[in-house]
Amino acid sequence: MSARPVRVGVLGAASIAWRRVLPAMAACPDIDVVAVAARDMGRARRFADRFGGAAVAGYQSLLERPDIDAVYVPLPTALHHAWAARSLRAGKHVLVEKPMAGGADEARELVTLAERAGLVLRENFMFLHHPRHDAVESLLRSGRIGELRSLHAAFCIPPLPAEDIRYVPELGGGALLDAGVYPLRTAVRFLGRGLRVAGATLRTRAGDGLDLSGQVLLAADSGVQASLEFGFEHAYAARYALWGSRARLTTEHAFSPPADQRPALLLEEQGGIERLDLPAADQYLRCVADFASAVRTCGASGGGTAEADRRADAVTTLELVDRIRACALRVEVTG
């Protein structure tokens, strides 16, 4: 692709697009938002007025436009697979909100479509683009915390408004697919793909079985264990910790920090606690800029080894989701 900006079409006028992703795309010189499609033309026009491009009636109409290189899919989770697949079949590169599908089989189908077409397929896990996680990896590899023994991660938020789509099972709602994939992806990031589900519990809503919160215990082939917690029923927490034979490393606000927030790493050793302050970084802008770079440099392979690794991590995360669903002890709650 030439040096011109990547021409992006947006499928859906979602809150995450309005608050996070499209402001980042508007600030990225390598992206040009060409069109926004919605079922409601009023919403499409509102987005187009703010972020530029044309307002389009209907998602398929957007995919038929020849002036679009890539598609961003912020639709409800239950629609990710279908519209990502249609976008790939239309010859468009795809950035799809996390998780890319409702289960591992759907994710594998998307990966196959992308690889056959030589297209970029990215799952929009923005937190993975924050450099703090590279700093954590560097400390881990340097031996600063010793031999890794366990990983603890949590992403929990207070209850949502009753009308929120994350409470609608038919739209792919539930805490596991919305919040739980963050600690799961953190485990994959630091422990690799050889993870087994040793146990899981889900608190489910009486009547329809929607999962409101849960806990998961994973075991890596290396013997490292991961304890994860997620849900819609807690005071806010977004943290993870790596616990080794010499020290424990913790970071807070790990998944959606403001762009101007300077993250900190806390190292707890026998002799005391050391705080490592890191530079602020805009993970939203970094995420969309990296996607644009991948599209512009994409060859017939769809991006090479790095892209293949990203796709494999996405599939692994959804394999864990499938196993959790299969083995979890479900505790029904009312209210």
N, C-alpha and C positions, 0 to 999 in steps of 0.2 A: 504494500500500500504506500502511496506517496506521503509526503510530509504534511498534507492537509489534515485537519482535525478529523477524528472518527465521528461519523454522523450517526447519532443515536436516536432511536425511537423508544418511547416509554409505553409499556402496556399496563395501564391502570393508574388511577389517581389516588394512590394509597398514602397514608399518613407518613410512613417511613420515607417515601419518595419526597414528599413536601418538606419534611423536617430535616432530613439528613443527606440523602443521596443527590437529589437535583441541585441543592445549593452547592454541593461539592463539584458536580459536573459543570455548573455555571462558572465556577471559579477555576476550572481546569482548562488551560489553553489548547489541550489536545483533544477536547470533546466539544462537539456542537450538537445541542439538543434540537433535532429537526422536527419532531412531532410527538404529541402526547395523545394517546387514545384512551377513551373511557366510555362506559355505557351511557353515562350522563354527559351530554355535550356541555352543560354548564360547568361541570367540574373540569372537563378537558380544557375549556377556554380559560378557566381560572389558572390552571397550571401553565398554559401556554402564555398567558399574559405576564406571568411572573418570570418564567424561565426561557421564554422564546419558543420558536417553532410554531407549527400548525396544530390546531385542535382537530382531532380525527374522531369520527363516530365509528366505534367498533374496532376490536383488536385485529381482526383479519384484514380490514382495510389498511391498517398501518403496515402489516407484513407484506402487502402487495406493492408498497411504494418502492421504486427503484433507487431512491435517494437516501436509503438507510443502510448502513454497514452493520450495525449491531443493535441489539434490543436489550433493554433493561426490563425485567419482569418482577414488579413488586406486588403481584396479586396475592390473595390468600393462599396459604400453603397447599390446600387441596387442588389448586389450579396451576401450581408451579410446573409439574411434569407435563401436562397437556400443552401449555402455551410455550414452554421452553422447547418441547419437541416440534411444535408447529414452526417456531422461529428457526430452528436448525434446519428443518426441511425446506424452509423458504430461503436458505442460504445466508442467514444472519448469524453473526457471533452473538453469544448470549451471556449476560450477567443476570443471574436469577437470585432472588432473595433466599436466604437460608431458611430451612434446609432446601436443597434443590428439588426434593421430591418427598413423597410421603413414606417411602420405604426403599430398601436397597435394590429391589428388582427394577423399580422405576428409574432409580439413579443409574443403574447399569445400562438401561436402554438409552438414556440421554448421552452417556459417555460413548456408547457405540455409535450413535448418530453423529456426534461431534467428531469422533476420530475418522469415521468414513468420509465425512465431508471436509475434513481438514479445517475445522472451525474451532475458535476458542469458546470453551464452556467454563464459566466461572460461577462459583457459589459466593454470594455476597456476605462473607464473614469479615466484617470490617476490622474487628479487633486484631485479626491475624497480621494486619499491616502496620500495627504500632511497633516501633523499634524497641519498646521495653521488653518484648518477648525474646528478641534476639539478645538483649543484655542478660536476661535470665539464662538463656541457653549458653551464653559465653561463661557465666559463672559456674554453671553446672559442669561444663566440659573442662574448666580449669581445675576442678577438684575442690573448689572453695567450700562446698557443703559436704564434701566427702562422698561416700557411696550412697546413691539414692536409695531410700527405703520406701517412701510413700509419697503420694500426691493427694492433696485435698483441694477441692474446688467447689464453689457455690455460686449460683446465680439465682437470686430470689427477689421478688418484687411484691409490693402490697397488692391486695385485691383490686381488680380492674373494674371499670364501670360495667354494669350488668349487660349492656348492649354491645360490648366489645366483641369483635368477631373471633377473638381467641377463646371465647366461651361457646362457640358454635362447632359441634363435632363435624358436621357436614362440610365445613370449610377448612378442615384440618386443624381445628383448635386443640387446646390442651397444653399443659405445662411442659411435657416432655419434648414436643416438637418446637415449642417456642423458646423456652428458657433452658431446658435440659440439654439441648445440643451444644450450648456454650461450654459447660464443664466437660462434656463428652469430647468436644473438639480440642479442648485444652489437654485432655489425657492423650489423645492421638498425637497432638503436637509434640509432647515431651516424652511419651512412652512408646510411640510407634504404633504400628497396625496390629501387632500380635497381642491383642487384648481379649480376655474372656470375661463374661459376666458371671461373677460369683454369687451375686444376689441382688435383689431389687425389691423395693416396695413402692406402691403408688397409692396416694389418697385420691379416691375417685368420687365424683358427685353422684349422689343418689338420683336415680331416675334414668340418666343417660350414660353413666360411666365415664364422663369426661375426667381426665386426670388433672388434678389441681396442684399437686406437688408430689415429690418423690425423692428417694435416695437410692443410690446405686453403688455397689462394690465391684470393682474390676481387678483383675489380676493379669499382669504382664508375664510373658514367658521368662523374663529375667527374675521374676519373683517380687518385683515392685508392685505394691498395691495402690489402688486409687479409690478414694472415698468421695463421692459426688452428691451434691444436694441441689435441688431446684424447686421452683414453685411460684404460685400466684398468691400465697397465703402468709407471707412473711414481711417483717421489716426489711428494707432494702439491703442487699449484700451482693457484691460482685468481686470475688477474690479468689486467689488460689495460693497454695503453698507447696513448696518442694522440701521434703524433710529428709535429710541425709545423716550419715554417721558422725559428721562434724558440726553441722549447723542446719538451721531451718530458715528458708527464704520465703518471704511473704510479700505479696503485692495486692493493694486494694484498688477499687474502681477499675478493675482489669478489663472490662468488656466494652464500655461505652463512655470513656472519659471525654470531657470537653477538650476542644483543640488547644486551649490555652493552659490546660492543667499540666503541671510538672509531676509526672509519676514518681513514686518512691519505691525502692526495694528495701525491705527490712531483713537484715541478717542477724539471726539470734544464735550466738555462740556461747560456750560455757563462760567466757570472760566478759560477756555483755552483749549489747545490741548496737549494731552499726546501721545507719540510715544512708542509703545511696540515692541521691536525688538525680533524676535524669531530665534531659531537655523535654519541653512540651513538643507534641507532634499532632498533626491533624490526620487521624487514621482514615477519615472519610475521604479527604482529598487524595491521600496516598493510595487508597483502594481504587478509586476510579481512574487515577492517573496510571496505575499499574495495569489495569484492565485495558486502557487505551494503548499502552505500550505493547501489551501482548497481542492485541488485534493488529497493530501496525507492523509488527515483526513476524506475524504468523505465516508459516509456510504450509506446505501440503500436509504436514503431520499434525497440524492443529496446535503447534506450540512447543513440541519437543518434550524432553524429559521433565522439565519443571512443571509444565502443564499436566502431564500424565500423573505426576505425583500429587498435584492438587486434586485432580479428579479421583484418584485412588483414596485419598484421605476423606473426600466427601462420601464415597461409597462405604468406606469403613465405618464412618460415623453413623450412617443409616443402618448398616448391619448391626451395630450395637443397639440402635433404637429397636430394631425388629426383635432382637434377643431379649431386651428388657420387657417388651410387650408380652413376649411368650412366657417368661418365667416369673414376672413380678407378682408378689403377694399384694392383692388389692384390698384396701380398707375403705369401705363405703362410708361417706360422711354426708351430713345434711347441712343445709344452710347456704 
